[in-house]
Amino acid sequence: MVMRIKRKPIDELNALVDSVLGPHTPPIATVIPGEEVKVETWDALTRVTNPVTGPLEIEGAQPGDTLIVDIIDIELPEYGTTAIIPGFGALEGWLRLLEPRTKTSEIRDGKIHYTTDDGKIIEIEAAPFIGTIGVSPENEAITTLSPGRHGGNMDCPDVKPGNRLMLPVFRSGAIFSLGDVHAVQGDGEICGTAVEISAVVTLKFTLKKGQKINWPRVESSEEIMTVCSARPLEDAARLAYRELVDWMASDYGWGREDAYMFLSLVAKARIAQIVDPLYTVVAKLKKSYLRRS
């Protein structure tokens, strides 16, 4: 039987509780590693800004472990919302005088139906993923609008069904939450929102005991990826590539200098978002390069 974690009713959402990731919020449920969980989420534009569902206590998780989150499925609703919020977004300094706007897109048959201002409907393939997902930081409570070593608002399109997210554990029980699901998002999320949706997300948790990582990692069938956040943007890129070098060395037997040179030849990167308090870069390497004869 799959455990289902329900989202709070709107009138019970609390900005002080539901918009932070931290150690001071009591868990709403305990999950046993290996157990599948369905989690209901609100969209990021609900009354509390960027609310998350949780926290969930992961039984047996301890500081120094790695929490593995397999993203199994995301159930899409019928509509999603994109908005311009004055003072927020990658081009805010240039487009300072923009008025607030909201546009609703129908989601049907696996496609987003976006209507332009002149009435043209453009179909975009849905590519749902979890925008905000993470564990409690070691000591502080951090707003769900910000990413960091704990995960948080990374807005990384690779945190999607079929992929595996790895998070460092800083507190007993991990204290895990998620929300801010997107039906689709371009790299950078430049206006500050994507197609924001409420969703039902199916996850499975496992633990790597005593195996510490410094930043979130993602693994797909074809790539390994490191996800790091900082300002300025180049610092996020440097952190992501350094973490990828460390991963190649610790798990795949590469010398660090060798990995450093090799990544300079074949690595790829994406800008996940440039709108949050810290910017997020994803560094990627194909697994086929790791299968050395």
C-alpha positions as CSV (number, residue, x, y, z in Angstrom):
1,M,0.0,0.0,0.0
2,V,1.3,3.5,-1.0
3,M,1.2,6.1,1.8
4,R,-0.6,9.3,0.7
5,I,0.5,12.6,2.2
6,K,-2.3,15.2,1.8
7,R,-1.6,18.9,1.4
8,K,-3.1,21.3,3.9
9,P,-6.4,23.1,3.2
10,I,-5.7,26.7,2.0
11,D,-7.1,28.2,5.2
12,E,-4.6,26.2,7.2
13,L,-1.5,27.3,5.3
14,N,0.9,29.2,7.5
15,A,3.6,31.4,6.1
16,L,5.9,30.8,9.1
17,V,5.7,27.0,8.7
18,D,4.9,26.1,5.2
19,S,7.4,28.4,3.4
20,V,10.6,27.3,5.2
21,L,12.8,24.2,5.3
22,G,14.3,23.8,8.7
23,P,14.6,21.8,11.9
24,H,11.9,23.4,13.9
25,T,8.7,22.2,12.2
26,P,7.3,18.9,13.6
27,P,7.1,16.1,10.9
28,I,3.6,15.3,9.7
29,A,4.5,11.7,8.9
30,T,7.3,9.1,9.1
31,V,8.4,7.2,6.0
32,I,10.3,3.9,6.0
33,P,13.1,3.6,3.5
34,G,11.9,1.6,0.5
35,E,8.3,2.8,0.9
36,E,6.5,4.6,-1.9
37,V,4.7,7.8,-1.0
38,K,2.2,9.9,-2.9
39,V,2.5,13.6,-1.9
40,E,0.0,16.3,-2.7
41,T,1.4,19.8,-3.3
42,W,0.0,23.3,-3.9
43,D,1.4,25.4,-6.7
44,A,4.0,28.1,-5.8
45,L,1.5,31.0,-6.3
46,T,-1.0,29.7,-3.6
47,R,-1.7,32.1,-0.8
48,V,1.5,31.3,1.1
49,T,4.4,32.0,-1.3
50,N,6.0,28.7,-2.5
51,P,4.4,26.4,0.1
52,V,5.8,22.9,0.6
53,T,4.2,19.7,1.9
54,G,5.9,18.2,4.8
55,P,8.1,17.7,6.6
56,L,8.5,14.0,6.3
57,E,10.7,12.2,8.8
58,I,12.8,9.5,7.0
59,E,13.3,6.6,9.5
60,G,16.9,5.9,10.2
61,A,18.4,9.0,8.4
62,Q,21.3,10.5,10.3
63,P,23.7,13.4,9.6
64,G,26.4,12.2,7.2
65,D,24.0,9.9,5.3
66,T,22.8,10.5,1.8
67,L,19.1,10.5,1.2
68,I,18.1,9.0,-2.2
69,V,14.8,10.1,-3.7
70,D,13.5,8.3,-6.7
71,I,10.9,10.4,-8.5
72,I,8.4,7.9,-9.9
73,D,5.5,9.9,-11.2
74,I,4.0,13.4,-11.3
75,E,0.2,13.6,-12.0
76,L,-0.6,16.7,-13.9
77,P,-3.7,18.9,-13.3
78,E,-5.9,20.4,-16.0
79,Y,-4.4,23.9,-15.8
80,G,-1.2,25.7,-14.9
81,T,-0.3,29.4,-14.2
82,T,2.5,31.7,-15.3
83,A,2.9,35.2,-13.8
84,I,4.9,38.3,-14.0
85,I,5.6,39.7,-10.5
86,P,7.0,43.2,-10.5
87,G,10.4,43.3,-8.8
88,F,11.0,39.6,-9.3
89,G,12.6,37.9,-12.3
90,A,15.8,37.8,-14.2
91,L,15.1,40.9,-16.3
92,E,13.6,42.9,-13.4
93,G,16.2,45.7,-13.7
94,W,15.4,46.2,-17.4
95,L,11.7,45.7,-17.2
96,R,11.2,47.5,-14.0
97,L,7.9,49.1,-15.0
98,L,6.1,45.9,-16.0
99,E,2.6,45.5,-14.6
100,P,1.6,42.3,-12.8
101,R,0.2,39.7,-15.2
102,T,-1.2,36.2,-14.9
103,K,-1.8,33.7,-17.7
104,T,-3.5,30.3,-17.4
105,S,-2.6,27.5,-19.7
106,E,-4.7,24.4,-20.3
107,I,-2.8,21.1,-19.8
108,R,-4.3,18.3,-22.0
109,D,-2.9,15.1,-23.5
110,G,0.5,15.7,-22.2
111,K,0.8,19.2,-23.7
112,I,0.6,22.7,-22.3
113,H,-1.6,24.9,-24.5
114,Y,-0.1,28.4,-24.2
115,T,-2.2,31.3,-25.7
116,T,-0.2,34.3,-26.9
117,D,-1.6,37.8,-26.6
118,D,-2.7,37.8,-30.3
119,G,-4.8,34.6,-29.6
120,K,-2.4,32.0,-31.1
121,I,-2.3,28.7,-29.2
122,I,1.2,27.1,-29.0
123,E,1.5,23.5,-27.8
124,I,4.5,22.7,-25.6
125,E,5.3,19.2,-24.5
126,A,4.8,18.8,-20.8
127,A,8.0,18.0,-18.9
128,P,7.0,18.1,-15.2
129,F,9.5,18.3,-12.4
130,I,9.8,19.3,-8.7
131,G,11.0,22.9,-8.3
132,T,11.4,22.9,-4.5
133,I,12.6,19.7,-2.8
134,G,15.0,19.3,0.1
135,V,15.9,18.5,3.6
136,S,16.4,20.5,6.7
137,P,19.6,22.5,6.9
138,E,21.8,21.7,9.9
139,N,20.8,24.6,12.2
140,E,18.8,27.3,10.5
141,A,15.4,27.5,8.8
142,I,15.8,28.7,5.2
143,T,13.0,30.1,3.1
144,T,11.5,27.8,0.4
145,L,12.3,30.5,-2.1
146,S,16.1,29.9,-1.8
147,P,18.2,26.9,-2.8
148,G,21.4,25.6,-1.1
149,R,23.3,22.5,-0.1
150,H,20.1,21.2,1.4
151,G,18.3,21.4,-1.9
152,G,15.4,23.8,-1.7
153,N,14.2,26.0,-4.6
154,M,16.7,24.7,-7.2
155,D,14.1,24.8,-10.0
156,C,16.1,22.0,-11.7
157,P,14.2,20.4,-14.6
158,D,16.2,17.2,-14.1
159,V,14.4,16.5,-10.8
160,K,11.8,14.6,-12.8
161,P,10.1,11.2,-13.1
162,G,12.6,8.5,-13.9
163,N,15.5,10.3,-12.3
164,R,17.1,10.0,-8.8
165,L,17.9,12.9,-6.6
166,M,20.5,12.6,-3.8
167,L,20.5,15.0,-0.9
168,P,23.0,15.3,2.0
169,V,21.4,14.7,5.4
170,F,22.1,17.2,8.1
171,R,19.5,16.3,10.8
172,S,18.1,13.1,12.3
173,G,15.2,12.0,10.1
174,A,16.3,14.2,7.2
175,I,13.2,16.4,7.7
176,F,12.1,16.4,4.0
177,S,9.6,18.6,2.2
178,L,8.6,19.4,-1.4
179,G,6.4,21.6,-3.5
180,D,6.6,24.1,-6.4
181,V,6.0,21.6,-9.1
182,H,6.2,22.8,-12.7
183,A,4.6,21.4,-15.8
184,V,7.4,22.8,-18.0
185,Q,10.1,25.4,-17.6
186,G,12.8,26.9,-19.8
187,D,16.4,27.1,-18.6
188,G,16.7,30.1,-16.2
189,E,13.0,30.5,-15.4
190,I,13.6,34.1,-16.5
191,C,10.3,35.7,-15.6
192,G,10.4,34.1,-12.2
193,T,7.7,31.6,-12.8
194,A,7.2,28.5,-15.0
195,V,3.9,26.7,-15.6
196,E,3.1,26.5,-11.9
197,I,0.9,23.6,-10.9
198,S,-0.5,21.7,-8.0
199,A,0.4,18.1,-8.3
200,V,0.5,14.6,-6.9
201,V,4.0,13.3,-6.8
202,T,5.0,9.7,-6.2
203,L,8.4,9.1,-4.5
204,K,10.5,6.4,-3.0
205,F,13.2,7.0,-0.4
206,T,16.3,5.0,0.3
207,L,19.5,5.8,2.3
208,K,23.2,5.5,1.8
209,K,24.4,5.1,5.3
210,G,27.6,6.9,6.2
211,Q,28.2,8.2,2.7
212,K,28.4,12.0,2.8
213,I,27.9,14.3,-0.2
214,N,28.3,18.1,-0.1
215,W,25.6,19.2,-2.6
216,P,22.5,17.7,-4.3
217,R,23.2,15.2,-7.1
218,V,20.9,13.8,-9.8
219,E,21.3,10.6,-11.7
220,S,19.4,9.6,-14.9
221,S,19.7,6.5,-17.0
222,E,22.3,8.4,-19.2
223,E,24.0,11.1,-17.0
224,I,25.3,12.0,-13.6
225,M,24.6,15.6,-12.5
226,T,25.6,17.9,-9.7
227,V,23.4,20.8,-8.6
228,C,25.0,23.8,-6.9
229,S,23.7,27.3,-6.0
230,A,25.5,30.5,-5.3
231,R,25.9,34.1,-6.4
232,P,27.5,35.2,-8.7
233,L,26.4,32.7,-11.4
234,E,30.0,31.7,-12.1
235,D,30.5,30.6,-8.5
236,A,27.5,28.2,-8.9
237,A,29.2,26.8,-12.0
238,R,32.5,26.4,-10.2
239,L,30.9,24.5,-7.3
240,A,29.0,22.2,-9.6
241,Y,32.0,21.3,-11.6
242,R,34.1,20.7,-8.5
243,E,31.4,18.5,-7.1
244,L,31.4,16.5,-10.3
245,V,35.1,16.1,-10.1
246,D,34.7,14.8,-6.5
247,W,32.0,12.4,-7.6
248,M,34.1,11.0,-10.4
249,A,37.0,10.5,-8.0
250,S,35.0,8.9,-5.1
251,D,32.7,6.6,-7.0
252,Y,34.4,6.0,-10.4
253,G,38.1,5.8,-9.6
254,W,39.2,8.9,-11.5
255,G,42.2,10.9,-10.4
256,R,41.0,14.5,-9.7
257,E,43.4,16.1,-12.1
258,D,42.4,13.6,-14.8
259,A,38.7,14.2,-14.1
260,Y,39.3,18.0,-14.2
261,M,40.9,17.8,-17.7
262,F,38.3,15.3,-19.0
263,L,35.4,17.5,-17.9
264,S,36.9,20.4,-19.8
265,L,36.4,18.2,-23.0
266,V,33.0,16.7,-22.6
267,A,31.0,18.2,-19.7
268,K,27.7,19.9,-20.3
269,A,25.9,22.5,-18.0
270,R,22.5,24.1,-17.7
271,I,21.4,27.2,-15.9
272,A,18.4,25.9,-13.9
273,Q,17.4,29.3,-12.6
274,I,18.7,32.9,-12.3
275,V,15.8,34.4,-10.3
276,D,16.1,33.1,-6.7
277,P,18.3,34.5,-3.9
278,L,21.0,32.1,-5.1
279,Y,21.5,31.0,-8.7
280,T,21.5,27.3,-9.7
281,V,23.8,25.5,-12.2
282,V,23.6,21.8,-13.1
283,A,26.9,20.2,-14.4
284,K,26.4,17.0,-16.4
285,L,28.5,14.0,-17.6
286,K,27.4,11.1,-19.7
287,K,27.6,7.8,-17.9
288,S,29.0,6.2,-21.1
289,Y,32.3,8.1,-20.4
290,L,32.5,6.5,-17.0
291,R,32.4,2.9,-18.4
292,R,36.1,2.6,-19.1
293,S,37.5,-0.6,-20.5
